[in-house]
């Protein structure tokens, strides 16, 4: 099989969103939350982590809950006050996934076209991409809010294929989310690689053929399928 393109998810695929959110939450607590002998910082961190639902919760709803459930240093603070640093500070905590540059360099050396598809806001996602200097690797970057399409809608994958001018049967998608990434990519006709370790696989969903636990394993997968042609 010829490999024409590899398209990546961003959060918890090329960047470790889980780690970044933990770092940001520590900063958030230091700025806004009263920590006491009874209310320990680690307990608050875990509470925020669960409330965030791995990023799949609207931020206004999240900070509205935190405002009403956590003791704030400023009794006059509003949800808007808590939301503003999310947009101005969170991206600064972005952490590359282990092996991200290595696999991207390898794919570039192989003259494989590279794409990125991410759900989220234009400002937040682009800020994260630039914070860890990923932009130059990609032939196309698609942010859902910009194109008014959202994974797992197969049209956002088809848009990436169109921009890259590649065949879906000879293109690969790598992501962590069983539905948004893997099922969406498969529905659009791409080959899919699931990066496990961040999202649980649903019982009623057929597991993909290719499952990895580190980005560097992508090289092994592509070499295997290339030798089968």
N, C-alpha and C positions, 0 to 999 in steps of 0.2 A: 504493500500500500504506500502510495506517495503521501507525504504529509505536507500540505500546502500552507496550513495556518494553525496556530494555537491561540485560543482566546481564553482570557482569564477573568475570573471574578476578582474583586478587590478585597473586601473585608473578610478576614479569617481565611484568606487564600494567599494573596501577595503581601498583605499587611495583617499583623496580629491584632485584630480589633479588640479581642477579649483582654489582652494585656494592656492595650492603650486605654481602654475604659477603666481598668483598675487603677492605672496611674492617674488618670483624670479624676476619678472618684476620690482618691486620696487628697488631691489638690482641692477639690470641691469641699470636702469635709473640713479641711484646714481653714478655708475661707469663710464658710457659712454656718457650720454645724457646731453646737455645743457638745463637747465630749466630757463625760463625767465618770466617776468611779463605777457607776451603775451601768451607764451606756458606753460600752467600749468601742473603740474605733473599728476593730475588726468586725464586730457585729453590724455596725452601720455599713461598712463596705459590702458585706454579704447581702444585707437588706437591699442596697441600691442595685447590686448586681442582679438579683432575682427580679426586682421591680422593672429593670431595663429590658428584660426578656431578650437578651442577646442582641439588642439593637432593633428589635422588631416591634417596638412600641413608640407611639407618637411622643415626641419630646415634651410637648406642652402638657400632655396627660401625665407623663412621668414626673415632671417637676412640680406639677400641681399636687400630686400625691406626696412627694417629699416635703413640700412646704407645709402640708397639713399633718404630717406624721413625725417629722424630726424637729427637735428644738433648735431654732435658728438664733444665731448671735445677734441679729438685727430683727427685732419684732415687727418692724415696718416693711420688711422686704417683701417683694411681690414675685409672682411667677415670672414676669418679664425680667426682673433683676437676675433670676436664676438661669433663665434661658440665654441671656446675652453672652455670658462667658462660654456657653456651649459652642456658640458659633465663632467666638474669638480665640478660644483657648484649646478646645478639644483636639483639633488637628495637630497642634504642637506636640502632642503626646504620641503621635503615630509611630508605630514600631514595625519595621520590616519583618516579614516571616523569614525564618531561618532558611537559607538557600535561595532566596528570591533572585538576587542579582546573578548568582551562579547559573541558574536554569535559564534566565533571560539572556545572559551572555551566550550560553551554549546554543540556544535556538536562533539567535541572531547570526552566529557563526555558520549555522546550517542554512542560512538564507530562507528561513521559515518566517512567513508573515505573522505579526503579532497584533492581537486586539485585546481590548479590555471592556467589559460590560459591568456596570455597577448600578444597583438601585440606590437612590438617595438624592439629596439636594445638590445642585450644581456647585454651590460655594463650598460645602463641607467636603464633598468627594474630591473635587479638584484641588482643594487645599491639602488634603492628605496625600494625594498623588505627588504634588510638588514638594511637600515637606520631606519625603523620602526619595526624591529625585528619580521617579519612575517614568515620567512622561516621554522622555526621548526614546524609550525602547519601543513604543507602540506606533503602529501604522494607523490605528484608529482607536479612539476612546469614546465610549458612549455612556453618558450618565442619564438615568431614567427620567429625571425631572426635565431635562433639556429636550428630550425627544418625545415626551408624553407617552412613553411606553415603559412597561415595568416587567421584569422577570417575575413569573415564568412565561409570560406572553411570548409565544414563539416569534412574533414579529420583531422583537428587539434583537433576537439572535439573527434573524434573516437580514436585518438592517446591517449588522456587523459583517455578515458574509458578502453582502452587496458592496459595502465600502471597501472590503479587502479584495473583492473580485475573485472569490474562491468557491470551490465546490464543497457543499456540506459534508459529503461522504469522505472527503480527504482533509477535513478540518476537525479540530479537537477543542473541547471546552473543559476547563478545569475549575472546579468550585467546591464549596463546602456544604451547600444547602441541598438536601435531597430533592425538594420540589422546585424552588426558584432556579437552581443551577442545573442539576442533573436532569430532572424531568423536562424542564424547559428546553434544554439543549437537545435532548433526544427527540422531543416533539418537532424540533426544527430540522432534524435529520443529521445532527452532528454526532460524532463519537464523544463520549463523556468520560471524564476521570473524576472520581469523587475523592476529595481530600478529607479523610475522616479525622475525628478527634475534636470537632467543634459542635456538630449537630448529630443527634441520634437519627438513625435510619428508621423510617416508619415501617411497621409490620406489614402493611398492605401495599407496599411499593416494591416492585421488583428491583433487586440490587443491580448496580451496573457491573459490567464485566471487569472494569478496571478500577481498583481501589488502592489508594496510596496513603501513606502516613507521613510523607515528607516530600517536599517539592522536587528533590533531586531524583526521585524514583520516576518522574516523568520521562527522563532520558532513557531509562530502561524500557519503559512501555513503548516509546516511539521507535526505539531500535528494534524491539521485538516485532512490531507490526510491519516495519519497513523490510525486515528480512523475510517476511511471509509473501511478499509480492511476487 
